[in-house]
Structures are given as C-alpha cells and as structure tokens.
Amino acid sequence: MMSEQKQTIHVVDDDQAMRDSMTWLLEGEGYTVACYDSAARFLAVRNNRMRGCIVLDVRMPEMSGLELHEKLEALGSRLPIIFVTGHGDVPMAVSALQRGACDFIEKPFNNEDLLSRIRRALELDDQLSARQQRNSAIAHRLEQLTQREREVMQLVVAGKLNKQVANELDISMKTVEAHRARVMEKMGVRTLAELVKAVMTVN
C-alpha cells in the first residue's frame, strides 16, 4: 500500500511575484507549498495520489486555469481548486464553481480571506481522501467474495428474502443462510442496512 501523501498547496500562476508572495504567506503558516509557472508544468508532475489543494490563476498564457480545471476533471483529479480571479473573470469563476471547483477569490485579496478558503479546501480534501480510502477498502472486500456469495449478496441487497434467493439460485435455504453469513463477515458489516450502504458506495 502506498504511503499517504502529505497535504501540499499547489500554486499554479504565471506571475512570479504572486507565486513568491503566496509561498511566503503559506509557508509562514506552516503549509507545504509547491509552485508552477504554467498549467503544463503542473500536469507534468500531478498524480491521483496528490493531497492538498490547488490555488489556480484563471488567466494564464497557453493553457488557462479553466482549461486546466477541465483537464484535471477528465483525469479524475479530486484536488479541491480555489480560482484566483481578476474582477472581469468572476462570471467565468462562477461557471467553474458550477462545474465542481471548490471556491474562488478576487484579486486583490485579503490574506486572511485566502487562508480561510485554503483551510476549507484542505478539510474538503481530508473528507474526499477518507471517502476514497473507505471505498477502496469496500472494493477490496468485494473482491474476496466467491461468485456464489456475490450472487446471494446482490439478491439480498435487492430486497429478496432468503426463501426467494433460494428459489432463484436453486439452492437450499440453509445454503443461502451460510452464504449470507459469510458475505456479512467478509464485508465487515453486522446488518443488512450496512451491507446495502457499502454496496451502494462502490456502485
């Protein structure tokens, strides 16, 4: 299993002065910061194990912040994004929010305002990471089920009674009960409601 990556604030901005001032501010608050002068530079190093958030300038040459956001979505990135916008870019930032960005902040901004948005983004990253780990654990447990256990589980989760499951699979009630007990044990759940919730999580 890969070790958990540390939360890092990824600043993507073509303006050197902005990158420097953000690094100074964020490192002063104890955060780990990585800076990129273009969307392409960030894409070259990103991976789906990255933790933290992205502070992303809307307007950049070659690939804009919005184009990078679209690319990251296509790559399955879950890193929360805070867009940094000029006054004229607010409508664009709002449309990015509607497509899943975390937040946006207008220049010139107050440092405390930025820090509070970053704290929220990092909390969201924690929640998303915990959910991802939980889903991976459930998917791993599902893989441990035999074909027959999986068939029994799907019928039980669909609301079928043991007798109906037995009829449908042409097996005895006793066999259904045995399979059902093994499914509950392997899935690490105690009740049917917990089993339904676990299966719905990964479907």
C-alpha positions as CSV (number, residue, x, y, z in Angstrom):
1,M,0.0,0.0,0.0
2,M,1.3,3.4,-0.9
3,S,2.1,5.8,2.0
4,E,-0.3,8.6,2.5
5,Q,0.9,11.8,0.7
6,K,1.3,15.0,2.7
7,Q,-1.2,17.8,2.0
8,T,0.5,20.3,-0.2
9,I,-0.8,23.6,-1.6
10,H,-0.1,23.7,-5.3
11,V,0.1,27.3,-6.6
12,V,-0.3,27.5,-10.4
13,D,0.3,31.0,-11.6
14,D,2.4,32.5,-14.3
15,D,3.1,35.6,-12.2
16,Q,6.4,35.2,-10.4
17,A,5.6,37.9,-7.8
18,M,2.3,36.3,-7.0
19,R,3.9,32.8,-6.6
20,D,6.6,34.3,-4.3
21,S,4.1,36.2,-2.1
22,M,1.8,33.2,-1.8
23,T,4.8,30.9,-0.9
24,W,5.9,33.4,1.8
25,L,2.4,33.7,3.2
26,L,1.6,30.0,3.2
27,E,5.0,28.7,4.4
28,G,4.7,31.3,7.2
29,E,1.5,29.5,8.3
30,G,3.3,26.1,8.3
31,Y,1.9,24.8,5.0
32,T,3.9,22.8,2.4
33,V,3.8,24.8,-0.9
34,A,4.7,23.8,-4.5
35,C,4.7,26.4,-7.2
36,Y,4.2,26.0,-11.0
37,D,4.6,28.8,-13.6
38,S,2.2,27.1,-16.0
39,A,-0.6,24.6,-16.2
40,A,1.6,22.3,-18.3
41,R,4.2,22.2,-15.5
42,F,1.6,21.2,-13.0
43,L,0.2,18.5,-15.3
44,A,3.7,17.1,-15.8
45,V,4.0,16.2,-12.2
46,R,0.4,15.6,-11.0
47,N,-0.9,12.2,-10.0
48,N,-4.1,10.9,-8.4
49,R,-2.3,10.3,-5.0
50,M,-1.7,14.0,-4.5
51,R,-3.2,15.5,-1.4
52,G,-4.0,19.2,-0.6
53,C,-5.5,21.8,-2.9
54,I,-4.7,23.9,-5.9
55,V,-4.7,27.7,-5.9
56,L,-5.1,28.4,-9.6
57,D,-5.0,31.6,-11.6
58,V,-7.8,31.9,-14.1
59,R,-5.8,33.8,-16.8
60,M,-2.6,32.2,-17.9
61,P,-1.0,32.0,-21.3
62,E,-1.1,28.8,-23.4
63,M,-3.5,26.9,-21.1
64,S,-5.9,28.9,-18.9
65,G,-6.9,27.9,-15.3
66,L,-10.3,26.9,-16.6
67,E,-8.8,24.7,-19.3
68,L,-6.6,23.1,-16.6
69,H,-9.6,22.5,-14.4
70,E,-11.4,20.7,-17.3
71,K,-8.3,18.6,-18.0
72,L,-8.0,17.6,-14.3
73,E,-11.7,16.6,-14.2
74,A,-11.1,14.4,-17.2
75,L,-8.1,12.8,-15.4
76,G,-10.2,12.1,-12.3
77,S,-8.4,14.5,-10.0
78,R,-10.1,15.1,-6.7
79,L,-7.9,18.0,-5.5
80,P,-10.1,21.0,-4.5
81,I,-9.4,24.0,-6.6
82,I,-9.5,27.7,-5.5
83,F,-9.5,30.0,-8.5
84,V,-7.8,33.4,-8.3
85,T,-9.6,35.9,-10.5
86,G,-9.5,39.4,-11.6
87,H,-12.7,41.4,-11.4
88,G,-13.7,40.7,-15.0
89,D,-13.2,36.9,-14.6
90,V,-15.9,36.5,-11.9
91,P,-18.6,35.1,-14.3
92,M,-16.0,32.5,-15.5
93,A,-15.1,31.6,-11.9
94,V,-18.8,31.2,-11.1
95,S,-19.3,28.8,-14.0
96,A,-16.2,26.8,-12.8
97,L,-17.9,26.5,-9.4
98,Q,-20.9,25.1,-11.1
99,R,-18.7,22.5,-12.7
100,G,-17.1,21.4,-9.4
101,A,-14.4,23.9,-8.4
102,C,-14.2,24.4,-4.7
103,D,-14.0,28.2,-4.4
104,F,-12.7,31.4,-6.0
105,I,-11.2,34.6,-4.6
106,E,-10.9,38.0,-6.3
107,K,-7.6,40.0,-6.6
108,P,-6.6,42.0,-4.7
109,F,-7.4,39.7,-1.8
110,N,-7.0,39.8,1.9
111,N,-4.5,37.2,3.2
112,E,-6.8,36.0,6.0
113,D,-9.6,35.6,3.4
114,L,-7.3,33.4,1.3
115,L,-6.1,31.4,4.3
116,S,-9.7,30.7,5.5
117,R,-10.6,29.4,2.0
118,I,-7.5,27.2,1.9
119,R,-8.4,25.8,5.3
120,R,-11.8,24.9,4.0
121,A,-10.3,23.3,0.8
122,L,-7.9,21.2,2.9
123,E,-10.8,20.0,5.1
124,L,-12.6,19.0,1.9
125,D,-9.5,17.2,0.7
126,D,-9.5,15.3,4.1
127,Q,-13.1,14.2,3.6
128,L,-12.5,13.2,0.0
129,S,-9.4,11.2,0.9
130,A,-11.2,9.4,3.8
131,R,-14.1,8.5,1.4
132,Q,-11.7,7.2,-1.2
133,Q,-9.9,5.0,1.4
134,R,-13.3,3.7,2.6
135,N,-14.4,2.9,-1.0
136,S,-11.1,1.2,-1.7
137,A,-11.5,-1.0,1.4
138,I,-15.0,-1.9,0.4
139,A,-14.0,-2.7,-3.2
140,H,-11.2,-4.9,-1.8
141,R,-13.7,-6.8,0.4
142,L,-16.0,-7.3,-2.5
143,E,-13.1,-8.9,-4.4
144,Q,-12.8,-11.5,-1.7
145,L,-16.3,-12.8,-2.3
146,T,-16.8,-16.0,-4.3
147,Q,-19.1,-15.9,-7.4
148,R,-21.9,-17.6,-5.5
149,E,-21.5,-15.2,-2.4
150,R,-21.7,-12.3,-4.8
151,E,-24.9,-13.7,-6.4
152,V,-26.5,-14.2,-3.0
153,M,-25.4,-10.7,-1.9
154,Q,-26.9,-9.0,-4.9
155,L,-30.3,-10.6,-4.4
156,V,-30.3,-9.9,-0.7
157,V,-29.3,-6.2,-1.3
158,A,-32.2,-6.1,-3.9
159,G,-34.5,-6.9,-1.0
160,K,-35.2,-10.6,-1.7
161,L,-36.0,-12.8,1.3
162,N,-33.8,-15.9,1.9
163,K,-36.6,-18.2,0.5
164,Q,-36.7,-16.1,-2.7
165,V,-32.9,-16.2,-3.1
166,A,-33.0,-20.0,-2.6
167,N,-35.6,-20.4,-5.3
168,E,-33.9,-18.0,-7.7
169,L,-30.5,-19.7,-7.4
170,D,-31.9,-23.2,-7.0
171,I,-30.1,-23.8,-3.7
172,S,-31.4,-24.7,-0.2
173,M,-32.4,-22.1,2.4
174,K,-29.5,-23.5,4.6
175,T,-27.0,-22.8,1.9
176,V,-28.4,-19.2,1.4
177,E,-28.1,-18.6,5.2
178,A,-24.5,-19.9,5.2
179,H,-23.5,-17.7,2.1
180,R,-25.3,-14.7,3.6
181,A,-23.4,-15.1,6.9
182,R,-20.1,-15.3,5.1
183,V,-20.9,-12.3,3.0
184,M,-21.6,-10.2,6.2
185,E,-18.4,-11.4,7.7
186,K,-16.2,-10.7,4.7
187,M,-17.8,-7.3,4.1
188,G,-17.3,-6.4,7.8
189,V,-20.9,-5.5,8.4
190,R,-23.4,-6.5,11.0
191,T,-26.8,-5.5,9.5
192,L,-28.5,-5.7,6.1
193,A,-28.7,-1.8,6.1
194,E,-24.9,-1.6,6.5
195,L,-24.4,-4.1,3.6
196,V,-26.7,-2.1,1.3
197,K,-24.9,1.1,2.2
198,A,-21.5,-0.5,1.5
199,V,-22.6,-1.9,-1.9
200,M,-24.2,1.4,-2.9
201,T,-21.0,3.2,-2.0
202,V,-19.0,1.5,-4.7
203,N,-21.7,1.1,-7.4
